[in-house]
């Protein structure tokens, strides 16, 4: 596929930039302007044509069923032979809908990716899955215990040409359509076969039989630099976003705690009510919706509706920070409310303003009391950055999915990832506990013109 992408980019006089994202994220990435074209094996179905344009097809493939070699359905010759089989297909593709053509099939829930289906097949959770032939060849090439069933004409799935053909996806009325069609028209059957061969070679198994942990070691040896980059991205996003989120939460909590006397300042009182309503809405919206949904709306929406083209890393900081701020604002508010009311009265008696009281007396005590909650939010952010893979942020989980997709070794890859996440959260928790103990040994001192007041 890379050769085709490079060929088209070169002929168009453009620099090739490969934008890696979820399958479902490709159409919104295209329509929002994040990418210029989809060259990823997408079929020009009628549903997709409503949103985007397609070039002429550059490849046509047959549908097959991938199974384990020792599967009771391994010798199937027609769809009738798959009665009672547990089969599935990729989510939001016609691979899943064609399963309805098999009478008596034990149809399973659709799965998000081919690595997931391969893993489920190898573990025995399903008997197999529907795939196009090039993808099946790649899976079998990388997994010696798999095979695929081809069907003779008239005994397989009934499909339309638009389903089995593969084309380049473009934005509506794209000026590149005619040029790309011209490039594709120059491709012959031999060129198409090269595309298939390239896909298979990417997944070829060298034939050496390794143990489970031997495969883990091999994955780490080959992809350690990617894992390390993912770790740094995850920590960087988590640290910066937690700090920014804390200050957002602090400001929101202090504003909501401020009281304006209606009798002394009616305008200020009304303004305060409006601000409190907006802040309350902010908290409820970002606490009440999944971060993954927020990421999609903010990242793609900013480009599509506001013409703001932000990088994935900037989007990550914004999304995690405002989400963290919504949660920590309530934590800070609870910490402020836990401060004895007598301290507010004492500060008032000393002639301190509300701002002086909050920032010199209340906030220091609040931070000390809510430190465990802030630390917990940081640990949560380390794990929650994984949802940012939906907008292609190259954090640890995104990197792991890419490696799993390249090697088809799902369990091994994700076990490495789980160990890394555990180490990150465990070490972070221990560091926070040490810091908390040190702070607990220090007395809170309020400096004044007359000396020190121990609290």
C-alpha positions as CSV (number, residue, x, y, z in Angstrom):
1,X,0.0,0.0,0.0
2,X,2.9,2.3,0.8
3,X,4.2,2.1,-2.8
4,X,0.8,3.1,-4.2
5,X,0.6,6.0,-1.7
6,X,4.1,7.1,-2.6
7,X,3.4,6.8,-6.4
8,X,0.3,9.0,-6.1
9,X,2.0,11.6,-3.9
10,X,5.0,11.8,-6.3
11,X,2.8,12.2,-9.4
12,X,0.8,14.9,-7.7
13,X,4.0,16.7,-6.7
14,X,3.2,16.4,-3.0
15,X,5.2,15.2,0.0
16,X,3.8,12.0,1.4
17,X,2.7,12.2,5.0
18,X,1.1,9.1,6.5
19,X,-1.6,10.0,9.0
20,X,-2.3,6.9,11.2
21,X,-5.7,6.8,12.9
22,X,-8.6,4.5,13.7
23,X,-10.6,3.1,10.8
24,X,-13.7,4.9,12.0
25,X,-11.6,8.1,12.3
26,X,-10.6,8.2,8.6
27,X,-13.8,9.8,7.1
28,X,-14.0,12.6,9.7
29,X,-10.2,13.2,9.3
30,X,-10.8,13.6,5.6
31,X,-13.9,15.8,5.7
32,X,-12.4,18.0,8.4
33,X,-9.3,18.6,6.3
34,X,-6.8,16.8,8.5
35,X,-5.9,14.5,5.6
36,X,-6.2,14.9,1.8
37,X,-7.0,11.3,0.8
38,X,-7.7,7.9,2.2
39,X,-5.6,5.1,0.6
40,X,-6.2,2.4,3.1
41,X,-8.2,-0.3,1.4
42,X,-11.6,1.4,1.7
43,X,-14.5,0.3,-0.5
44,X,-16.7,3.0,-2.2
45,X,-20.0,1.9,-0.6
46,X,-23.2,3.9,-1.2
47,X,-23.2,5.0,2.4
48,X,-19.7,6.3,2.3
49,X,-20.4,8.1,-1.0
50,X,-22.9,10.3,0.8
51,X,-20.0,11.8,2.8
52,X,-17.0,11.6,0.6
53,X,-16.0,11.0,-3.1
54,X,-14.1,8.1,-4.5
55,X,-11.8,7.6,-7.4
56,X,-12.0,4.6,-9.8
57,X,-11.1,1.4,-8.1
58,X,-7.5,0.2,-8.0
59,X,-8.1,-3.3,-6.7
60,X,-10.9,-5.9,-6.6
61,X,-10.8,-8.8,-4.1
62,X,-12.9,-11.8,-3.1
63,X,-14.2,-12.4,0.4
64,X,-12.8,-15.4,2.4
65,X,-13.2,-16.8,5.9
66,X,-10.2,-17.0,8.2
67,X,-10.1,-19.9,10.6
68,X,-7.7,-22.0,12.7
69,X,-6.1,-24.8,10.9
70,X,-7.7,-27.4,13.2
71,X,-11.1,-25.7,13.1
72,X,-14.1,-28.1,12.5
73,X,-15.0,-25.7,9.6
74,X,-11.5,-25.8,8.0
75,X,-12.7,-28.0,5.2
76,X,-15.7,-25.9,4.3
77,X,-16.4,-25.5,0.6
78,X,-19.6,-23.3,0.7
79,X,-21.5,-21.0,3.0
80,X,-23.8,-23.8,3.9
81,X,-20.9,-25.6,5.6
82,X,-20.7,-22.8,8.2
83,X,-24.0,-23.6,9.9
84,X,-23.6,-23.1,13.7
85,X,-20.2,-21.5,13.3
86,X,-19.3,-18.5,15.4
87,X,-18.2,-15.9,12.9
88,X,-17.8,-12.1,12.9
89,X,-16.5,-9.2,10.8
90,X,-15.0,-5.8,11.1
91,X,-17.2,-3.1,12.7
92,X,-18.8,-0.7,10.2
93,X,-17.9,-2.7,7.1
94,X,-19.8,-4.9,4.7
95,X,-17.7,-7.9,6.0
96,X,-20.1,-8.0,8.9
97,X,-23.4,-7.6,7.0
98,X,-22.7,-10.4,4.5
99,X,-22.7,-12.8,7.4
100,X,-26.5,-12.7,7.3
101,X,-26.2,-14.8,4.1
102,X,-25.2,-17.8,6.1
103,X,-28.3,-19.8,7.3
104,X,-28.0,-21.0,10.9
105,X,-24.9,-19.0,11.7
106,X,-24.0,-18.1,15.3
107,X,-23.3,-14.5,14.4
108,X,-21.0,-12.8,16.9
109,X,-20.6,-9.1,17.7
110,X,-18.6,-7.0,15.2
111,X,-15.0,-6.3,16.2
112,X,-13.0,-3.1,15.8
113,X,-9.9,-4.4,14.1
114,X,-8.4,-7.4,12.3
115,X,-5.8,-8.0,15.1
116,X,-8.7,-8.3,17.6
117,X,-10.4,-10.8,15.3
118,X,-7.2,-12.8,14.8
119,X,-6.7,-12.9,18.6
120,X,-10.3,-14.0,19.2
121,X,-10.0,-16.7,16.5
122,X,-6.7,-18.1,17.9
123,X,-8.1,-18.1,21.5
124,X,-11.2,-20.0,20.4
125,X,-13.7,-17.3,21.4
126,X,-14.9,-17.3,17.7
127,X,-14.4,-19.8,14.9
128,X,-13.3,-17.2,12.4
129,X,-14.0,-13.9,10.6
130,X,-14.7,-12.6,7.2
131,X,-11.8,-10.9,5.4
132,X,-10.7,-9.8,1.9
133,X,-8.2,-12.2,0.4
134,X,-5.1,-9.9,0.8
135,X,-5.8,-9.3,4.4
136,X,-6.3,-13.1,5.0
137,X,-3.0,-13.9,3.2
138,X,-1.3,-11.4,5.6
139,X,-2.9,-13.0,8.7
140,X,-2.0,-16.5,7.6
141,X,1.5,-15.5,6.7
142,X,2.1,-14.1,10.2
143,X,0.2,-16.9,12.1
144,X,1.1,-20.5,11.1
145,X,-1.9,-21.9,13.0
146,X,-4.4,-20.0,10.7
147,X,-5.8,-20.7,7.3
148,X,-8.5,-19.2,5.1
149,X,-11.3,-20.7,3.1
150,X,-11.9,-19.6,-0.5
151,X,-15.2,-20.3,-2.2
152,X,-15.9,-21.4,-5.8
153,X,-18.0,-19.2,-7.9
154,X,-21.6,-19.3,-6.8
155,X,-20.8,-20.8,-3.4
156,X,-19.5,-17.8,-1.6
157,X,-20.8,-14.4,-0.5
158,X,-23.0,-12.4,-2.8
159,X,-21.4,-9.0,-3.1
160,X,-21.7,-5.9,-5.3
161,X,-18.7,-4.6,-7.2
162,X,-18.7,-1.4,-5.1
163,X,-18.2,-3.6,-2.0
164,X,-15.3,-5.7,-3.2
165,X,-13.5,-2.9,-5.1
166,X,-11.0,-0.6,-3.4
167,X,-10.6,3.0,-4.2
168,X,-9.1,6.3,-3.0
169,X,-11.3,8.3,-0.8
170,X,-11.4,12.1,-1.3
171,X,-13.3,15.1,-0.1
172,X,-16.3,16.1,-2.1
173,X,-15.4,18.0,-5.3
174,X,-11.7,17.4,-4.7
175,X,-9.5,18.7,-7.6
176,X,-7.2,15.7,-7.2
177,X,-9.9,13.2,-8.3
178,X,-9.2,13.4,-12.1
179,X,-5.5,13.3,-11.6
180,X,-5.6,10.3,-9.4
181,X,-8.0,8.5,-11.7
182,X,-5.4,9.0,-14.5
183,X,-2.6,7.6,-12.3
184,X,-4.8,4.6,-11.4
185,X,-5.8,3.9,-15.0
186,X,-2.1,3.3,-15.8
187,X,-2.0,0.4,-13.4
188,X,-2.3,-3.1,-14.8
189,X,-3.1,-6.5,-13.2
190,X,0.6,-6.9,-12.5
191,X,0.7,-3.7,-10.5
192,X,-2.4,-4.8,-8.5
193,X,-0.7,-8.1,-7.7
194,X,2.3,-6.2,-6.4
195,X,0.1,-4.3,-4.0
196,X,-1.2,-7.7,-2.6
197,X,2.4,-9.1,-2.4
198,X,3.5,-6.0,-0.5
199,X,0.7,-6.4,2.1
200,X,1.6,-10.0,2.6
201,X,5.3,-9.4,3.0
202,X,4.7,-6.8,5.7
203,X,3.3,-9.6,7.9
204,X,5.5,-12.6,6.9
205,X,6.6,-14.8,9.8
206,X,10.3,-15.9,9.6
207,X,9.2,-19.4,10.6
208,X,11.2,-19.5,13.8
209,X,9.1,-21.0,16.6
210,X,9.5,-18.9,19.8
211,X,7.9,-19.3,23.2
212,X,5.3,-16.8,24.4
213,X,7.9,-14.9,26.4
214,X,10.4,-15.3,23.6
215,X,8.0,-13.5,21.4
216,X,7.5,-10.8,24.0
217,X,11.3,-10.4,24.1
218,X,11.5,-10.2,20.3
219,X,8.7,-7.5,20.2
220,X,10.5,-5.4,22.9
221,X,13.8,-5.8,21.1
222,X,12.4,-4.7,17.8
223,X,9.9,-2.0,19.0
224,X,11.4,-0.7,22.2
225,X,12.1,2.7,20.8
226,X,8.4,3.0,19.9
227,X,7.3,1.9,23.3
228,X,9.7,4.4,24.9
229,X,8.4,7.3,22.7
230,X,4.9,6.3,23.7
231,X,5.9,6.3,27.4
232,X,7.4,9.8,27.1
233,X,4.3,11.1,25.3
234,X,2.0,9.6,27.9
235,X,3.9,11.1,30.8
236,X,4.4,14.4,29.2
237,X,0.6,14.8,28.4
238,X,-0.3,13.5,31.9
239,X,2.0,15.8,33.8
240,X,1.3,19.0,31.9
241,X,-2.4,18.4,31.7
242,X,-2.7,17.6,35.4
243,X,-0.9,20.8,36.4
244,X,-3.0,22.9,34.0
245,X,-6.1,21.1,35.0
246,X,-5.4,21.8,38.7
247,X,-5.0,25.5,38.1
248,X,-8.3,25.5,36.1
249,X,-10.0,23.6,38.9
250,X,-8.5,26.0,41.5
251,X,-9.7,29.1,39.7
252,X,-13.2,27.6,39.0
253,X,-13.6,26.6,42.7
254,X,-12.5,29.9,44.1
255,X,-14.8,31.8,41.7
256,X,-17.7,29.6,42.7
257,X,-16.9,30.1,46.4
258,X,-16.9,33.9,46.1
259,X,-20.1,35.5,47.4
260,X,-21.3,39.0,46.2
261,X,-23.7,40.9,48.5
262,X,-26.9,41.5,46.5
263,X,-27.7,44.7,48.5
264,X,-24.3,46.3,48.0
265,X,-23.6,45.3,44.4
266,X,-26.6,44.2,42.3
267,X,-24.6,44.1,39.0
268,X,-21.8,42.1,40.5
269,X,-24.4,39.7,42.1
270,X,-26.1,39.1,38.7
271,X,-22.8,38.7,37.0
272,X,-21.7,36.2,39.6
273,X,-24.8,34.1,39.1
274,X,-24.3,34.0,35.3
275,X,-20.6,33.0,35.7
276,X,-21.6,30.3,38.3
277,X,-24.1,28.9,35.8
278,X,-21.5,28.8,33.0
279,X,-19.0,27.1,35.3
280,X,-21.5,24.6,36.6
281,X,-22.4,23.7,33.0
282,X,-18.7,23.3,32.1
283,X,-18.2,20.9,35.1
284,X,-21.3,18.8,34.4
285,X,-20.7,18.6,30.6
286,X,-17.1,17.5,30.9
287,X,-17.7,15.2,33.8
288,X,-20.8,13.7,32.2
289,X,-19.4,12.9,28.8
290,X,-16.6,10.4,27.8
291,X,-13.2,11.9,27.1
292,X,-13.1,9.9,23.8
293,X,-16.2,11.7,22.6
294,X,-14.8,15.1,23.7
295,X,-11.6,14.3,21.8
296,X,-13.4,13.7,18.6
297,X,-15.6,16.7,18.9
298,X,-12.8,19.1,19.8
299,X,-10.2,17.9,17.4
300,X,-12.2,17.4,14.3
301,X,-14.9,20.0,15.1
302,X,-12.3,22.8,15.6
303,X,-11.0,22.1,12.1
304,X,-14.3,21.6,10.4
305,X,-16.4,24.4,12.0
306,X,-13.9,26.9,13.3
307,X,-11.1,26.4,10.7
308,X,-8.6,25.8,13.6
309,X,-6.0,23.3,12.6
310,X,-4.4,22.2,15.8
311,X,-1.8,19.5,16.2
312,X,-2.7,16.2,17.9
313,X,-0.4,17.0,20.8
314,X,-2.0,20.5,21.4
315,X,-5.4,18.9,21.2
316,X,-4.3,16.3,23.8
317,X,-3.3,19.0,26.2
318,X,-6.5,20.9,25.8
319,X,-8.8,17.9,26.1
320,X,-7.1,16.3,29.1
321,X,-6.6,19.7,30.8
322,X,-10.2,20.9,30.6
323,X,-11.4,17.4,31.6
324,X,-9.1,17.3,34.6
325,X,-10.1,20.8,35.5
326,X,-13.7,19.8,35.7
327,X,-13.0,17.0,38.1
328,X,-10.5,18.8,40.2
329,X,-12.7,21.9,40.6
330,X,-15.1,19.8,42.6
331,X,-12.2,18.3,44.6
332,X,-10.8,21.8,45.4
333,X,-14.3,23.0,46.3
334,X,-14.6,20.1,48.7
335,X,-11.2,21.0,50.2
336,X,-12.2,24.6,50.7
337,X,-15.5,23.6,52.4
338,X,-13.5,21.3,54.7
339,X,-11.6,24.3,56.2
340,X,-13.2,25.3,59.5
341,X,-15.6,28.2,59.2
342,X,-13.9,29.8,62.2
343,X,-10.8,30.5,60.2
344,X,-12.8,32.6,57.8
345,X,-14.2,34.5,60.7
346,X,-10.8,35.0,62.3
347,X,-9.3,36.3,59.0
348,X,-12.3,38.7,58.7
349,X,-11.7,39.9,62.2
350,X,-8.0,40.5,61.3
351,X,-9.1,42.8,58.5
352,X,-8.1,40.4,55.7
353,X,-9.9,40.6,52.4
354,X,-11.6,37.6,50.8
355,X,-8.8,37.2,48.3
356,X,-6.2,37.4,51.1
357,X,-8.1,34.8,53.1
358,X,-8.4,32.4,50.2
359,X,-4.9,32.6,48.9
360,X,-3.0,33.0,52.2
361,X,-5.0,30.8,54.5
362,X,-7.5,28.6,52.9
363,X,-5.9,27.5,49.6
364,X,-2.6,26.3,51.2
365,X,-4.5,24.1,53.6
366,X,-6.8,22.9,50.8
367,X,-3.9,21.9,48.6
368,X,-2.4,19.9,51.4
369,X,-5.6,18.1,52.2
370,X,-6.5,17.3,48.5
371,X,-3.0,16.2,47.5
372,X,-4.0,12.5,47.4
373,X,-6.9,13.3,45.1
374,X,-4.6,15.3,42.8
375,X,-2.2,12.4,42.7
376,X,-5.0,10.0,42.0
377,X,-6.2,12.2,39.1
378,X,-2.6,12.2,37.7
379,X,-2.6,8.4,37.8
380,X,-6.0,8.3,36.1
381,X,-4.7,10.6,33.4
382,X,-1.8,8.3,32.7
383,X,-4.3,5.6,31.9
384,X,-6.9,7.8,30.3
385,X,-4.6,9.2,27.7
386,X,-5.2,5.9,26.0
387,X,-8.5,7.2,24.7
388,X,-6.6,9.9,22.7
389,X,-5.6,7.2,20.2
390,X,-8.9,8.0,18.5
391,X,-7.3,11.3,17.3
392,X,-4.0,9.6,16.6
393,X,-2.0,11.0,19.5
394,X,1.1,8.8,19.6
395,X,0.8,7.9,23.3
396,X,1.6,4.4,24.7
397,X,-1.7,2.7,23.8
398,X,-1.7,4.1,20.2
399,X,1.9,2.8,19.8
400,X,0.8,-0.6,21.2
401,X,-2.1,-0.9,18.8
402,X,0.2,-0.1,15.9
403,X,2.7,-2.7,17.0
404,X,0.0,-5.3,17.6
405,X,-1.4,-4.5,14.1
406,X,2.0,-5.0,12.5
407,X,3.0,-8.2,14.3
408,X,-0.5,-9.8,14.9
409,X,0.9,-10.8,18.3
410,X,-1.9,-9.3,20.4
411,X,-1.5,-10.9,23.8
412,X,2.3,-10.5,23.8
413,X,2.1,-6.8,22.8
414,X,-0.6,-5.8,25.3
415,X,1.1,-7.7,28.1
416,X,4.1,-5.6,27.6
417,X,1.9,-2.5,27.6
418,X,0.1,-3.6,30.8
419,X,3.4,-4.1,32.5
420,X,4.6,-0.6,31.4
421,X,1.3,1.0,32.7
422,X,1.6,-0.8,36.0
423,X,5.2,0.4,36.5
424,X,4.3,4.0,35.6
425,X,1.3,4.1,38.0
426,X,3.0,2.1,40.8
427,X,6.2,4.3,40.8
428,X,4.0,7.5,40.6
429,X,1.9,6.4,43.5
430,X,5.0,5.7,45.7
431,X,6.5,9.1,44.9
432,X,3.3,10.9,45.8
433,X,3.1,9.0,49.1
434,X,6.6,10.1,50.0
435,X,5.8,13.7,49.1
436,X,2.6,13.5,51.1
437,X,4.5,12.2,54.2
438,X,7.0,15.1,54.0
439,X,4.2,17.7,53.7
440,X,2.4,16.1,56.7
441,X,5.4,16.7,58.9
442,X,5.4,20.4,58.2
443,X,3.2,22.8,60.1
444,X,1.1,25.4,58.3
445,X,2.4,28.9,59.3
446,X,0.6,32.1,58.5
447,X,3.0,35.0,58.4
448,X,1.7,38.4,59.6
449,X,3.0,41.8,60.6
450,X,3.0,40.7,64.2
451,X,4.7,37.4,63.8
452,X,3.8,33.8,62.9
453,X,0.5,32.1,63.6
454,X,0.6,28.3,63.7
455,X,-2.5,26.6,62.3
